Amino acid sequence: MLIATKLLARAERETAKQKLKTLPRMERAGIRLATAFRVVFDTTSEQVDTESGEISPPEVATLTAMWERIEEVVPREELAVAIAALFELAPPIDSDTDAA
């Protein structure tokens, strides 16, 4: 039992170390994607003025215009790198944390 406990503890420590090493890459990738999607939500949704109740139309009407706005804050190449990093580092959506 002592050997099994030591082996499990060592494996857990190694897993924790590996996760800590990936956090900076995950953080950078996540912030790039969050910034891009903020632009998507802000420019493609109707906006409501909370004081007057007036509804303004979306800021962009086309996909091309939306991409232009996104690329003002995060270049498309950086988004591609961020997406690849998240797929590489994150476990699949349907996996459980113990399996990861």
Secondary structure, DSSP 4 states (H G I P E B T S, - for coil): -HHHHHHHHHHHHHHHHHHHHHHHHHHHHHHHHHHHHHHHHHHHS-EE-TTT--EEPPS--SHHHHHHHHHHHS-HHHHHHHHHHHHHHSPPTT--TTT-
